[in-house]
Amino acid sequence: MIRIEGVHVMKRSTFVALFMGASLALGSVTAMAADAPPAATTADEFIRGLVAPPPAPGAGVRTRGIALGTGAAPAAPATATAPAATAPAARPRVRFQVEFAFNSAELSPRATQILNELGRALSSPDLSPFRFQLSGHTDATGRADYNVDLSRRRAQAVRDYLVQNFSIPAARLDTIGLGSQMLLDTANPASGVNRRVEITNLGS
């Protein structure tokens, strides 16, 4: 009986440990996804993620006016509705994985696949009126200043590919290198998911 009970206790402990570990892992993934822009791998996904949403209609604010009359009793103040000031909406932003040669800004053969999808999206009527910013990101390994320079050169490599292969005007594509300043997975600074490029719609 003792051995059987011991087996049951061990199984329950093992189950609890596995359940807690899975829950913690899921929580970490959920937290990372909540802070991250959506990922895109196809032209349609780039278009959906980067099209600027229409501005939300303002609820309006009430303002006072004065009505002038000739009667003995003063007229009640008139009210009017004026558009409410609204906070600017967050700019549409999408992340995507671009493979480079190790410690280099040279695009790998696999990188061209997703860049071809991005190029088709940026050439579409939905996105052609807009300007965009390409931001390069690295993981947290290596020196911070080196990572900033590497991420900048990688963002420029993406821009150059789009300009050369899809005739997209270079003036539509700004580039910036952020190094490891905006890690996607802060719990795992060296994770490959942090090595990425993001594209942001800057408007027309």
C-alpha positions as CSV (number, residue, x, y, z in Angstrom):
1,M,0.0,0.0,0.0
2,I,2.8,2.4,0.9
3,R,4.6,1.8,-2.4
4,I,1.4,2.2,-4.4
5,E,0.6,5.4,-2.6
6,G,4.1,6.6,-3.2
7,V,3.7,5.9,-6.9
8,H,0.4,7.9,-6.9
9,V,2.0,10.8,-5.1
10,M,4.9,10.8,-7.5
11,K,2.6,10.8,-10.5
12,R,0.5,13.6,-9.0
13,S,3.7,15.6,-8.3
14,T,5.0,15.0,-11.8
15,F,1.7,16.0,-13.3
16,V,1.6,19.2,-11.2
17,A,5.2,20.1,-12.2
18,L,4.5,19.5,-15.9
19,F,1.3,21.5,-15.7
20,M,3.0,24.4,-14.0
21,G,5.9,24.4,-16.5
22,A,3.5,24.4,-19.4
23,S,1.5,27.2,-17.9
24,L,4.6,29.3,-17.3
25,A,5.8,28.7,-20.9
26,L,2.4,29.6,-22.3
27,G,2.3,32.7,-20.2
28,S,5.7,33.8,-21.6
29,V,4.7,33.2,-25.2
30,T,1.4,35.0,-24.6
31,A,3.2,38.0,-23.0
32,M,5.6,38.2,-25.9
33,A,2.9,38.0,-28.5
34,A,0.8,40.7,-26.8
35,D,3.6,43.3,-27.2
36,A,4.7,42.2,-30.7
37,P,3.4,43.4,-34.0
38,P,1.8,40.7,-36.2
39,A,4.2,38.5,-38.2
40,A,3.7,38.3,-42.0
41,T,4.9,35.8,-44.6
42,T,2.7,36.5,-47.6
43,A,1.8,39.6,-49.7
44,D,-1.8,39.4,-48.4
45,E,-0.6,39.4,-44.8
46,F,1.7,42.4,-45.4
47,I,-1.2,44.3,-47.0
48,R,-3.7,43.5,-44.2
49,G,-1.1,44.4,-41.5
50,L,0.0,47.7,-43.1
51,V,-3.1,49.3,-44.5
52,A,-3.9,52.3,-42.3
53,P,-7.3,51.9,-40.7
54,P,-9.9,54.7,-41.3
55,P,-10.0,57.3,-38.4
56,A,-12.6,56.5,-35.8
57,P,-15.5,59.0,-35.8
58,G,-15.2,61.5,-32.9
59,A,-17.9,61.4,-30.2
60,G,-17.9,65.2,-30.1
61,V,-17.8,67.7,-27.2
62,R,-20.5,70.1,-26.1
63,T,-19.7,73.9,-26.3
64,R,-21.7,76.8,-25.0
65,G,-23.1,79.6,-27.0
66,I,-25.1,82.7,-26.1
67,A,-28.5,83.4,-27.7
68,L,-29.5,87.1,-27.9
69,G,-33.3,87.9,-27.6
70,T,-35.7,90.8,-26.9
71,G,-37.9,89.1,-24.3
72,A,-37.8,90.0,-20.7
73,A,-36.6,86.6,-19.6
74,P,-33.0,85.7,-20.6
75,A,-32.8,83.0,-23.2
76,A,-31.4,79.6,-22.2
77,P,-27.8,79.0,-23.3
78,A,-27.6,77.2,-26.6
79,T,-25.3,74.2,-27.1
80,A,-23.4,73.0,-30.1
81,T,-21.4,69.9,-30.8
82,A,-17.8,70.2,-32.1
83,P,-15.6,67.3,-33.1
84,A,-13.6,65.8,-30.2
85,A,-9.8,65.7,-30.3
86,T,-8.7,62.1,-30.6
87,A,-5.3,60.6,-29.8
88,P,-3.3,59.6,-32.9
89,A,-3.7,56.0,-33.8
90,A,-0.7,53.7,-33.6
91,R,0.9,53.3,-37.0
92,P,0.4,49.9,-38.7
93,R,3.5,47.8,-38.2
94,V,4.4,44.2,-39.2
95,R,7.5,42.1,-38.4
96,F,9.1,39.5,-40.6
97,Q,12.1,37.2,-40.4
98,V,14.9,37.8,-42.9
99,E,17.8,35.4,-42.9
100,F,21.3,36.9,-43.3
101,A,24.7,35.4,-43.5
102,F,26.2,35.1,-40.0
103,N,27.4,38.4,-38.7
104,S,26.7,40.0,-42.0
105,A,24.2,42.1,-43.9
106,E,24.3,39.8,-46.9
107,L,20.9,38.4,-47.7
108,S,20.6,34.6,-47.7
109,P,18.8,32.8,-50.6
110,R,15.8,32.1,-48.4
111,A,15.5,35.8,-47.5
112,T,14.5,36.6,-51.0
113,Q,11.3,34.5,-50.7
114,I,9.7,36.7,-48.1
115,L,11.2,39.9,-49.6
116,N,9.5,39.0,-52.9
117,E,6.2,38.8,-50.9
118,L,6.9,42.2,-49.3
119,G,7.8,43.7,-52.7
120,R,4.5,42.6,-54.2
121,A,2.6,44.0,-51.3
122,L,4.4,47.4,-51.4
123,S,3.7,47.6,-55.2
124,S,0.0,46.9,-54.7
125,P,-2.6,49.7,-55.1
126,D,-3.4,49.2,-51.4
127,L,0.1,50.2,-50.2
128,S,1.6,52.2,-53.1
129,P,0.4,55.6,-51.8
130,F,2.4,55.2,-48.5
131,R,5.9,55.6,-47.2
132,F,7.4,53.1,-44.8
133,Q,10.2,52.7,-42.3
134,L,12.3,49.5,-42.2
135,S,13.8,48.9,-38.8
136,G,16.5,46.3,-38.2
137,H,16.7,44.4,-34.9
138,T,19.3,42.0,-33.4
139,D,19.5,39.8,-30.4
140,A,21.4,40.9,-27.3
141,T,24.6,39.0,-27.9
142,G,27.6,41.1,-28.9
143,R,28.4,44.8,-28.3
144,A,25.5,47.2,-28.3
145,D,27.2,49.7,-30.8
146,Y,28.1,46.9,-33.2
147,N,24.5,45.5,-33.1
148,V,23.1,48.9,-33.9
149,D,25.4,49.2,-36.9
150,L,24.6,45.6,-38.1
151,S,20.9,46.1,-37.8
152,R,21.1,49.4,-39.8
153,R,23.0,47.7,-42.6
154,R,20.6,44.8,-42.7
155,A,17.6,47.2,-42.9
156,Q,19.4,49.0,-45.8
157,A,20.0,45.6,-47.5
158,V,16.3,44.9,-47.4
159,R,15.5,48.4,-48.8
160,D,18.1,48.0,-51.6
161,Y,16.6,44.6,-52.6
162,L,13.1,46.1,-52.8
163,V,14.3,49.1,-54.8
164,Q,16.3,47.0,-57.3
165,N,13.8,44.2,-57.8
166,F,10.5,46.0,-57.6
167,S,11.3,49.5,-58.7
168,I,10.1,50.9,-55.5
169,P,11.3,54.5,-55.1
170,A,14.0,54.7,-52.4
171,A,12.3,57.8,-51.0
172,R,9.4,55.6,-49.9
173,L,11.6,53.5,-47.7
174,D,13.4,54.9,-44.6
175,T,15.8,52.7,-42.7
176,I,16.9,52.6,-39.1
177,G,19.0,50.2,-37.0
178,L,17.8,49.6,-33.4
179,G,20.1,46.8,-32.4
180,S,18.9,45.0,-29.3
181,Q,17.0,48.0,-27.9
182,M,13.5,46.5,-28.6
183,L,13.8,42.8,-27.9
184,L,10.8,40.8,-28.9
185,D,11.5,38.0,-26.4
186,T,12.9,39.8,-23.3
187,A,13.0,36.5,-21.4
188,N,15.4,35.1,-23.9
189,P,17.7,37.9,-25.1
190,A,19.7,35.6,-27.4
191,S,16.7,34.0,-29.1
192,G,16.6,34.1,-32.9
193,V,13.1,35.6,-32.8
194,N,14.8,38.9,-31.8
195,R,16.7,39.0,-35.0
196,R,14.2,40.5,-37.4
197,V,13.1,43.4,-39.5
198,E,9.9,45.4,-38.9
199,I,8.1,47.6,-41.4
200,T,5.9,50.5,-40.3
201,N,3.5,52.6,-42.4
202,L,4.5,56.2,-42.1
203,G,1.5,57.6,-44.0
204,S,1.4,59.3,-47.4
